[in-house]
Amino acid sequence: MNTLTRRIATATTAGALLLGGAVATASTASAATTSKTCTHSAKINTYVDATVMFRTGPGTGYTAKGQLSKNTRIYYACYKGNWGYVKPSSGAHKGETGWVSRSYISIPMQLD
């Protein structure tokens, strides 16, 4: 087996495909998703009203990045189903983007 064949076999075995020296991996539920995944816009500054898992995508099948503590300030950009795409402005994940269950996002009352 020559060196190139050995590299391709090794990369394929590891779940990747070697293409011209670059490694491309298959998309998984743990892959980061963006606000483009959203179906509705929110665009408000608010907070989470309980400690909640902060995830890479809209669902429990996505990897948890950690937790947002109760009262963590967030920018609630948009949502898909029961999941909100947020950017914390305080706490351990300040400045990161991710997803939380909408059940724990505080929504201020709207006045007419």
Summary of the structure (lengths in Angstrom):
residues: 112
radius of gyration: 18.9
end to end distance: 73.5
largest distance: 73.5
contacts: 296
relative contact order: 0.19
helix: 15%
strand: 40%
